Amino acid sequence: MPLEEIRKKLDSVDKKIIDMIAARMELVKEISQIKKDKNMPLYDKEREKEVLKNIKLYAEEQGIDTTFIEDVFKLVIFYMRQKYEGNIDEGE
């Protein structure tokens, strides 16, 4: 397969990753609103541990370095928590 064709496929995968992050952000936004309405804390340490455990297991099944995936998800989770706790403005 020619290099440019592979790069186009890679660009498509990158867009799908962004779409999935956007979908995750919408779900986190919904969860945050429910928790605010019920006066629940936004941060749930046990749920975060569960999410990280699950993604590491899935990454391992896919043959992906689990430390790398854990680091990626920790960053995603941290960003979303900061955003919905009001520590990051909409445009950032």
PASE-11387 format. One record per residue: residue number from 1; residue in one letter; x, y, z of N, C-alpha, C, O in turn. Coordinates in Angstrom, 2 decimals, decimal comma. Layout:
N
+-----+---+---------+---------+---------+---------+---------+---------+---------+---------+---------+---------+---------+---------+
!   k ! r !     nc1 !     nc2 !     nc3 !    cac1 !    cac2 !    cac3 !     cc1 !     cc2 !     cc3 !     oc1 !     oc2 !     oc3 !
+-----+---+---------+---------+---------+---------+---------+---------+---------+---------+---------+---------+---------+---------+
! NUM ! a !       X !       Y !       Z !       X !       Y !       Z !       X !       Y !       Z !       X !       Y !       Z !
...
+-----+---+---------+---------+---------+---------+---------+---------+---------+---------+---------+---------+---------+---------+
This chain:
92
+-----+---+---------+---------+---------+---------+---------+---------+---------+---------+---------+---------+---------+---------+
!   k ! r !     nc1 !     nc2 !     nc3 !    cac1 !    cac2 !    cac3 !     cc1 !     cc2 !     cc3 !     oc1 !     oc2 !     oc3 !
+-----+---+---------+---------+---------+---------+---------+---------+---------+---------+---------+---------+---------+---------+
!   1 ! m !    0,85 !   -1,18 !    0,00 !    0,00 !    0,00 !    0,00 !    0,90 !    1,24 !    0,00 !    1,88 !    1,30 !    0,74 !
!   2 ! p !    0,57 !    2,22 !   -0,83 !    1,38 !    3,45 !   -0,90 !    1,32 !    4,24 !    0,41 !    0,33 !    4,20 !    1,14 !
!   3 ! l !    2,41 !    4,94 !    0,68 !    2,55 !    5,72 !    1,90 !    1,39 !    6,70 !    2,09 !    0,84 !    6,79 !    3,19 !
!   4 ! e !    1,03 !    7,44 !    1,05 !   -0,04 !    8,45 !    1,17 !   -1,38 !    7,81 !    1,52 !   -2,17 !    8,39 !    2,25 !
!   5 ! e !   -1,63 !    6,63 !    1,00 !   -2,87 !    5,93 !    1,31 !   -2,91 !    5,51 !    2,79 !   -3,94 !    5,62 !    3,45 !
!   6 ! i !   -1,78 !    5,04 !    3,27 !   -1,68 !    4,67 !    4,69 !   -1,87 !    5,90 !    5,56 !   -2,55 !    5,84 !    6,59 !
!   7 ! r !   -1,28 !    7,02 !    5,15 !   -1,42 !    8,26 !    5,93 !   -2,88 !    8,73 !    5,96 !   -3,34 !    9,23 !    6,98 !
!   8 ! k !   -3,60 !    8,58 !    4,86 !   -5,01 !    8,95 !    4,83 !   -5,81 !    8,08 !    5,80 !   -6,69 !    8,57 !    6,51 !
!   9 ! k !   -5,49 !    6,80 !    5,83 !   -6,15 !    5,90 !    6,78 !   -5,83 !    6,28 !    8,21 !   -6,70 !    6,25 !    9,08 !
!  10 ! l !   -4,58 !    6,65 !    8,45 !   -4,17 !    7,09 !    9,79 !   -4,90 !    8,37 !   10,18 !   -5,34 !    8,50 !   11,33 !
!  11 ! d !   -5,05 !    9,31 !    9,25 !   -5,81 !   10,53 !    9,52 !   -7,25 !   10,20 !    9,90 !   -7,82 !   10,82 !   10,79 !
!  12 ! s !   -7,83 !    9,22 !    9,22 !   -9,19 !    8,80 !    9,52 !   -9,30 !    8,21 !   10,92 !  -10,25 !    8,49 !   11,64 !
!  13 ! v !   -8,33 !    7,40 !   11,30 !   -8,31 !    6,83 !   12,64 !   -8,17 !    7,93 !   13,68 !   -8,85 !    7,90 !   14,71 !
!  14 ! d !   -7,31 !    8,91 !   13,42 !   -7,13 !   10,03 !   14,35 !   -8,46 !   10,78 !   14,56 !   -8,78 !   11,15 !   15,69 !
!  15 ! k !   -9,21 !   10,98 !   13,49 !  -10,50 !   11,66 !   13,61 !  -11,47 !   10,83 !   14,43 !  -12,25 !   11,38 !   15,22 !
!  16 ! k !  -11,43 !    9,53 !   14,26 !  -12,32 !    8,66 !   15,04 !  -11,96 !    8,72 !   16,52 !  -12,85 !    8,69 !   17,37 !
!  17 ! i !  -10,67 !    8,81 !   16,84 !  -10,24 !    8,94 !   18,23 !  -10,81 !   10,24 !   18,82 !  -11,31 !   10,25 !   19,94 !
!  18 ! i !  -10,73 !   11,31 !   18,06 !  -11,26 !   12,60 !   18,52 !  -12,77 !   12,52 !   18,69 !  -13,31 !   13,04 !   19,67 !
!  19 ! d !  -13,45 !   11,86 !   17,76 !  -14,90 !   11,68 !   17,90 !  -15,24 !   10,92 !   19,18 !  -16,21 !   11,25 !   19,86 !
!  20 ! m !  -14,47 !    9,91 !   19,51 !  -14,73 !    9,12 !   20,70 !  -14,45 !    9,92 !   21,97 !  -15,16 !    9,78 !   22,97 !
!  21 ! i !  -13,42 !   10,75 !   21,94 !  -13,14 !   11,61 !   23,09 !  -14,27 !   12,61 !   23,27 !  -14,69 !   12,89 !   24,40 !
!  22 ! a !  -14,77 !   13,16 !   22,16 !  -15,89 !   14,10 !   22,24 !  -17,13 !   13,41 !   22,81 !  -17,85 !   14,00 !   23,62 !
!  23 ! a !  -17,39 !   12,18 !   22,40 !  -18,53 !   11,43 !   22,91 !  -18,36 !   11,17 !   24,41 !  -19,32 !   11,26 !   25,17 !
!  24 ! r !  -17,14 !   10,85 !   24,82 !  -16,86 !   10,62 !   26,24 !  -17,10 !   11,90 !   27,04 !  -17,65 !   11,86 !   28,14 !
!  25 ! m !  -16,67 !   13,02 !   26,47 !  -16,85 !   14,30 !   27,15 !  -18,33 !   14,61 !   27,37 !  -18,72 !   15,12 !   28,42 !
!  26 ! e !  -19,16 !   14,31 !   26,38 !  -20,60 !   14,54 !   26,52 !  -21,19 !   13,68 !   27,63 !  -22,01 !   14,15 !   28,41 !
!  27 ! l !  -20,76 !   12,42 !   27,71 !  -21,26 !   11,54 !   28,77 !  -20,80 !   12,01 !   30,15 !  -21,57 !   11,98 !   31,11 !
!  28 ! v !  -19,56 !   12,45 !   30,23 !  -19,04 !   12,96 !   31,50 !  -19,81 !   14,23 !   31,90 !  -20,09 !   14,45 !   33,07 !
!  29 ! k !  -20,13 !   15,04 !   30,91 !  -20,91 !   16,26 !   31,18 !  -22,28 !   15,89 !   31,77 !  -22,74 !   16,51 !   32,73 !
!  30 ! e !  -22,93 !   14,88 !   31,20 !  -24,23 !   14,42 !   31,72 !  -24,09 !   13,89 !   33,15 !  -24,90 !   14,22 !   34,02 !
!  31 ! i !  -23,07 !   13,08 !   33,38 !  -22,84 !   12,53 !   34,71 !  -22,59 !   13,66 !   35,71 !  -23,12 !   13,65 !   36,82 !
!  32 ! s !  -21,78 !   14,63 !   35,31 !  -21,46 !   15,77 !   36,18 !  -22,72 !   16,53 !   36,57 !  -22,88 !   16,93 !   37,72 !
!  33 ! q !  -23,61 !   16,73 !   35,60 !  -24,83 !   17,47 !   35,89 !  -25,73 !   16,69 !   36,86 !  -26,31 !   17,27 !   37,78 !
!  34 ! i !  -25,83 !   15,39 !   36,65 !  -26,62 !   14,56 !   37,56 !  -26,05 !   14,63 !   38,97 !  -26,79 !   14,79 !   39,94 !
!  35 ! k !  -24,73 !   14,52 !   39,08 !  -24,09 !   14,57 !   40,39 !  -24,29 !   15,93 !   41,05 !  -24,53 !   16,01 !   42,26 !
!  36 ! k !  -24,20 !   17,02 !   40,27 !  -24,43 !   18,35 !   40,82 !  -25,87 !   18,49 !   41,31 !  -26,12 !   19,03 !   42,39 !
!  37 ! d !  -26,81 !   18,00 !   40,50 !  -28,23 !   18,09 !   40,87 !  -28,53 !   17,33 !   42,16 !  -29,43 !   17,70 !   42,91 !
!  38 ! k !  -27,79 !   16,27 !   42,40 !  -28,02 !   15,43 !   43,58 !  -27,04 !   15,75 !   44,72 !  -26,97 !   15,03 !   45,71 !
!  39 ! n !  -26,28 !   16,84 !   44,54 !  -25,28 !   17,26 !   45,53 !  -24,29 !   16,14 !   45,86 !  -23,92 !   15,93 !   47,02 !
!  40 ! m !  -23,88 !   15,43 !   44,83 !  -22,90 !   14,36 !   44,98 !  -21,52 !   14,90 !   44,60 !  -21,43 !   15,80 !   43,77 !
!  41 ! p !  -20,46 !   14,38 !   45,19 !  -19,12 !   14,81 !   44,76 !  -18,88 !   14,39 !   43,31 !  -19,29 !   13,31 !   42,88 !
!  42 ! l !  -18,20 !   15,26 !   42,56 !  -17,92 !   14,95 !   41,16 !  -16,87 !   13,85 !   41,02 !  -16,94 !   13,02 !   40,11 !
!  43 ! y !  -15,92 !   13,85 !   41,93 !  -14,82 !   12,88 !   41,83 !  -15,16 !   11,61 !   42,59 !  -15,55 !   11,65 !   43,75 !
!  44 ! d !  -15,00 !   10,49 !   41,92 !  -15,25 !    9,17 !   42,50 !  -13,99 !    8,33 !   42,29 !  -13,80 !    7,72 !   41,23 !
!  45 ! k !  -13,15 !    8,29 !   43,31 !  -11,87 !    7,60 !   43,21 !  -12,03 !    6,13 !   42,85 !  -11,27 !    5,59 !   42,06 !
!  46 ! e !  -13,03 !    5,48 !   43,44 !  -13,24 !    4,05 !   43,18 !  -13,66 !    3,81 !   41,73 !  -13,22 !    2,85 !   41,11 !
!  47 ! r !  -14,50 !    4,69 !   41,19 !  -14,91 !    4,55 !   39,79 !  -13,71 !    4,75 !   38,87 !  -13,56 !    4,04 !   37,88 !
!  48 ! e !  -12,86 !    5,72 !   39,19 !  -11,66 !    5,94 !   38,38 !  -10,78 !    4,70 !   38,39 !  -10,26 !    4,30 !   37,34 !
!  49 ! k !  -10,60 !    4,09 !   39,54 !   -9,81 !    2,87 !   39,62 !  -10,41 !    1,77 !   38,76 !   -9,69 !    1,04 !   38,07 !
!  50 ! e !  -11,74 !    1,65 !   38,79 !  -12,43 !    0,64 !   38,01 !  -12,24 !    0,87 !   36,51 !  -11,97 !   -0,06 !   35,75 !
!  51 ! v !  -12,37 !    2,12 !   36,08 !  -12,19 !    2,47 !   34,67 !  -10,76 !    2,12 !   34,23 !  -10,57 !    1,50 !   33,19 !
!  52 ! l !   -9,78 !    2,52 !   35,03 !   -8,38 !    2,24 !   34,67 !   -8,10 !    0,74 !   34,62 !   -7,38 !    0,27 !   33,74 !
!  53 ! k !   -8,66 !    0,01 !   35,54 !   -8,49 !   -1,45 !   35,55 !   -9,08 !   -2,05 !   34,27 !   -8,45 !   -2,88 !   33,62 !
!  54 ! n !  -10,29 !   -1,61 !   33,92 !  -10,96 !   -2,14 !   32,73 !  -10,22 !   -1,81 !   31,44 !  -10,07 !   -2,67 !   30,57 !
!  55 ! i !   -9,75 !   -0,57 !   31,32 !   -9,06 !   -0,20 !   30,07 !   -7,71 !   -0,91 !   29,96 !   -7,26 !   -1,22 !   28,86 !
!  56 ! k !   -7,07 !   -1,15 !   31,10 !   -5,79 !   -1,88 !   31,06 !   -6,01 !   -3,32 !   30,61 !   -5,22 !   -3,86 !   29,83 !
!  57 ! l !   -7,07 !   -3,94 !   31,09 !   -7,39 !   -5,30 !   30,67 !   -7,67 !   -5,35 !   29,17 !   -7,19 !   -6,24 !   28,47 !
!  58 ! y !   -8,45 !   -4,40 !   28,69 !   -8,77 !   -4,36 !   27,27 !   -7,52 !   -4,08 !   26,43 !   -7,32 !   -4,69 !   25,38 !
!  59 ! a !   -6,69 !   -3,16 !   26,90 !   -5,45 !   -2,86 !   26,18 !   -4,57 !   -4,11 !   26,08 !   -4,00 !   -4,39 !   25,03 !
!  60 ! e !   -4,49 !   -4,84 !   27,17 !   -3,69 !   -6,06 !   27,18 !   -4,24 !   -7,06 !   26,16 !   -3,47 !   -7,69 !   25,43 !
!  61 ! e !   -5,57 !   -7,20 !   26,09 !   -6,19 !   -8,09 !   25,10 !   -5,84 !   -7,66 !   23,68 !   -5,72 !   -8,50 !   22,78 !
!  62 ! q !   -5,69 !   -6,36 !   23,48 !   -5,40 !   -5,82 !   22,15 !   -3,89 !   -5,78 !   21,85 !   -3,49 !   -5,40 !   20,75 !
!  63 ! g !   -3,08 !   -6,18 !   22,82 !   -1,63 !   -6,18 !   22,63 !   -1,01 !   -4,81 !   22,71 !    0,04 !   -4,56 !   22,10 !
!  64 ! i !   -1,65 !   -3,90 !   23,46 !   -1,15 !   -2,54 !   23,61 !   -0,55 !   -2,39 !   25,00 !   -1,07 !   -2,93 !   25,97 !
!  65 ! d !    0,55 !   -1,66 !   25,08 !    1,23 !   -1,43 !   26,35 !    0,25 !   -0,83 !   27,36 !   -0,29 !    0,25 !   27,14 !
!  66 ! t !    0,04 !   -1,52 !   28,47 !   -0,94 !   -1,07 !   29,45 !   -0,53 !    0,20 !   30,18 !   -1,39 !    1,00 !   30,57 !
!  67 ! t !    0,76 !    0,39 !   30,37 !    1,23 !    1,62 !   31,02 !    0,92 !    2,83 !   30,14 !    0,48 !    3,87 !   30,64 !
!  68 ! f !    1,16 !    2,69 !   28,85 !    0,86 !    3,77 !   27,91 !   -0,63 !    4,11 !   27,94 !   -1,00 !    5,28 !   28,05 !
!  69 ! i !   -1,48 !    3,10 !   27,86 !   -2,93 !    3,32 !   27,85 !   -3,39 !    3,93 !   29,17 !   -4,22 !    4,84 !   29,19 !
!  70 ! e !   -2,84 !    3,44 !   30,28 !   -3,20 !    4,00 !   31,58 !   -2,83 !    5,48 !   31,64 !   -3,61 !    6,30 !   32,13 !
!  71 ! d !   -1,65 !    5,83 !   31,14 !   -1,22 !    7,23 !   31,13 !   -2,16 !    8,09 !   30,28 !   -2,52 !    9,20 !   30,68 !
!  72 ! v !   -2,54 !    7,58 !   29,11 !   -3,46 !    8,32 !   28,23 !   -4,78 !    8,57 !   28,94 !   -5,29 !    9,69 !   28,95 !
!  73 ! f !   -5,34 !    7,52 !   29,54 !   -6,63 !    7,66 !   30,20 !   -6,55 !    8,51 !   31,45 !   -7,49 !    9,24 !   31,76 !
!  74 ! k !   -5,46 !    8,44 !   32,17 !   -5,31 !    9,31 !   33,34 !   -5,35 !   10,77 !   32,91 !   -5,95 !   11,61 !   33,58 !
!  75 ! l !   -4,71 !   11,08 !   31,79 !   -4,72 !   12,45 !   31,27 !   -6,12 !   12,86 !   30,84 !   -6,57 !   13,96 !   31,16 !
!  76 ! v !   -6,81 !   11,99 !   30,14 !   -8,18 !   12,27 !   29,69 !   -9,08 !   12,49 !   30,90 !   -9,84 !   13,46 !   30,95 !
!  77 ! i !   -9,00 !   11,60 !   31,87 !   -9,84 !   11,69 !   33,07 !   -9,52 !   12,96 !   33,85 !  -10,43 !   13,66 !   34,30 !
!  78 ! f !   -8,24 !   13,26 !   34,01 !   -7,83 !   14,47 !   34,74 !   -8,39 !   15,72 !   34,05 !   -8,95 !   16,60 !   34,71 !
!  79 ! y !   -8,23 !   15,79 !   32,74 !   -8,71 !   16,95 !   32,00 !  -10,21 !   17,12 !   32,19 !  -10,70 !   18,21 !   32,47 !
!  80 ! m !  -10,95 !   16,03 !   32,02 !  -12,41 !   16,11 !   32,12 !  -12,85 !   16,48 !   33,54 !  -13,81 !   17,23 !   33,72 !
!  81 ! r !  -12,17 !   15,94 !   34,52 !  -12,51 !   16,29 !   35,91 !  -12,27 !   17,78 !   36,14 !  -13,10 !   18,45 !   36,75 !
!  82 ! q !  -11,14 !   18,29 !   35,67 !  -10,84 !   19,71 !   35,83 !  -11,87 !   20,57 !   35,11 !  -12,32 !   21,60 !   35,63 !
!  83 ! k !  -12,25 !   20,16 !   33,92 !  -13,22 !   20,91 !   33,13 !  -14,56 !   20,99 !   33,84 !  -15,15 !   22,07 !   33,93 !
!  84 ! y !  -15,05 !   19,88 !   34,34 !  -16,38 !   19,87 !   34,92 !  -16,41 !   20,29 !   36,39 !  -17,47 !   20,46 !   36,97 !
!  85 ! e !  -15,24 !   20,45 !   36,98 !  -15,16 !   21,07 !   38,29 !  -15,03 !   22,58 !   38,15 !  -15,00 !   23,31 !   39,14 !
!  86 ! g !  -14,95 !   23,04 !   36,89 !  -14,90 !   24,48 !   36,62 !  -13,50 !   25,07 !   36,61 !  -13,35 !   26,29 !   36,67 !
!  87 ! n !  -12,49 !   24,23 !   36,53 !  -11,11 !   24,71 !   36,56 !  -10,55 !   25,00 !   35,16 !   -9,43 !   25,51 !   35,03 !
!  88 ! i !  -11,32 !   24,68 !   34,12 !  -10,89 !   24,93 !   32,75 !  -12,05 !   25,60 !   32,02 !  -13,18 !   25,13 !   32,10 !
!  89 ! d !  -11,78 !   26,70 !   31,33 !  -12,81 !   27,41 !   30,58 !  -13,20 !   26,62 !   29,34 !  -12,44 !   25,77 !   28,88 !
!  90 ! e !  -14,39 !   26,89 !   28,81 !  -14,93 !   26,18 !   27,66 !  -13,98 !   26,12 !   26,47 !  -13,85 !   25,07 !   25,84 !
!  91 ! g !  -13,32 !   27,22 !   26,15 !  -12,48 !   27,26 !   24,95 !  -11,13 !   26,60 !   25,09 !  -10,41 !   26,47 !   24,10 !
!  92 ! e !  -10,76 !   26,19 !   26,28 !   -9,40 !   25,66 !   26,48 !   -9,32 !   24,20 !   26,14 !   -8,25 !   23,60 !   26,25 !
+-----+---+---------+---------+---------+---------+---------+---------+---------+---------+---------+---------+---------+---------+
